[in-house]
Amino acid sequence: MTEVQTESVAARSMGAHHDRVDGVEKVTGHAAYAVEHGGTDPLHAWLVQSTVARGRVLRVDAHQALAHPGVVAVLDHTNTPRLADTGDRELAVLQDDAVGFRGQIVACVLAESPESAREAAGLVSVAYDAEPHRVVFDDEAETYAPEQVNAGHETDASEGDVDAALRDAAVTVDATYRTPHEHNNPMEPHAVTARWDGRTLTLHDSTQGVHPVKQTLTPMLGLAEDQVRVLAPYVGGGFGSKGLPHSPEMAAALAAMAHPGRSVKLAVTRQQMFALTGYRTATVSHVRLGAEPDGRLTAIEHAAVSQTSRIKEFAEQTATAARMMYAAPSRRTTHRVAALDVAVPSWMRAPGEMPGMYAHEVAMDELAVACGVDPVDLRVRNEPETDPETGNPFNDRRLVECLERGAARFGWADRPTTAGATREGDWWVGTGVASATYPMLYMPGNGARVRSLDGGRYEVAIGAVDIGTGARTVLTQIAADALGCPTSGIELVVADTDLPFATVAGGSSGTSSWGTAIAAAAQQFREDHGDDPDPGVETTASAAGYPDMEGHSLHSFGAVFAEARVNAWTGEIRVPRLLGVYSVGRVINPTTARSQLLGGLVMGLSAALFEESYRDPRYGHVVTQDLATYHVASHADVLGIEAEWLDEADHLSTPMGSRGIGEIGIVGTAAAVANAAYHATGVRVRDLPVTADRFLG
Ligand code: MOS
């Protein structure tokens, strides 16, 4: 970052509590979500999904459905508008007869009411030529090495002779860790309202990125840039599942284009989300650690296997955190994927880091036990001077401070050194720790527009989407500081592709990437128009500088402490205390930041104890397709939970001094819980979720 940009953002609003700027709209019901648009005369779409996992659609018999009152059309692969590009097999909706997974869209009913559309969808009869499928991800599944893994990381990396180092190591850990198939489950199911006026397609979409949706769909639809507009003023969460467009958005777009002048509303049901809107692949991590007797690592190996779809590759970057986390002269990380006849996996909060750090941090706990070293000390002893992978200096790696501060606050020093040492009534009691990390991700290309209004106020516009994180609020604070006015002087306009380009609300990159663009536009505005501008002048600018990613390794860190109580008779696990201490750069709004970190910790607790989807091997569908059978941590499951952060500002990363906070809270949390359950009972659970049955018998 240039000096000037840094100086343009003097923290007056940043760092202070600020109520959510959209709080009133939300709690009064004035915030309109995706299917609350579309005027008074919309068509309602209902999806018909394949009942086979692999094969061909022979026939779609829509006679009965079309005879149903209110039904306007039934779209299938024979009568749906053609796409210009069908290369993306997830998004090439209703373009041919191929079925790649159970639950794929094979028809779409359009009717005058949602009830009519839903009833008629059940009357559509589809005949298939089914082919044998493989949907089970197990040790027999055939794997291959992808060309690269997600976020552009190398598939394999190695340094030194890992096998020799492991052979010579005084202490070794060699174990396999598994994380299950999980579904994101944001509160608002995926939804879209689409309208084609004969020239322009307008989507009100529940998405994490309006520009990314437009960029993906426009060329597939064969439309020009100025023919597609995507808006997402309010979004009820995403957790990554709305980070990329999925097939329902394309179905709605095509249905709208088949019915010019009518809005088409498509609300995905909770059940349909389990088939159509992405999920976290199950992962298998084979971790081998070699160490000196004092716990200093000599070798780290993390061999990760995950599952992808035969119709489109998705390669989870499970082992990448092992490349930069701890010092070890010999290291090897590999990724393999198994392609199955299943829906395409996608992003789910901290893809890569979440499953990878689970495996790595339980393995570290096993090493601590094997060496007889305290788990906090073990991590401190393995702190690298520079990034072990690149040799670059870290921005300001403060993992040790997070561990030490967390240990002090948690009362770690009182902990018995052996497992199974504490029994309180019917409960075994233990504590566990794990490290957390998440890269500072910065997405280039963002722009922002600043316009002066009457009374010394400014309109600040950027296409960024606030999916519930508080982005509107923190961007208002950033804009206020960059323009030298109070937050009440900022009118923030977001979430529309007619506004300057914004990247996805993903990878914990939003505040960094959009905030940098706003800071740059504000600085340019002040250069163009001064600090006391006439109303009505404006400047649009893009983020010019980049974080110093070449010269430095930019990451956030954290330490998670958990207390677990395991019932001696039932195996029930309760987590009365969960504490995360983080180094995440400057916290722009302590209220919304705490909410993100606590939310991540809750989701990590949920992954630790509950979340797991089951696919029926016979038919290939997900049987846990509601919130009763797919349990997400509820209020009663979440007991004492706290998050805090170090006071810092990281100007290598952004002019605001901030990094990302959306994902790091889930990283390491499940490992801390599993490690605490081990300390309570002496039973080592390596596969998530950590369920009661593991402690019985
Ligand atoms: Mo997040 S899983 O990068 O939307």
Residues whose N, C-alpha, C, O or C-beta is under 5 A from the ligand:
A	BS01	MOS	F239 G240 G243 W347 M348 R349 A350 P351 A505 G506 G507 S508
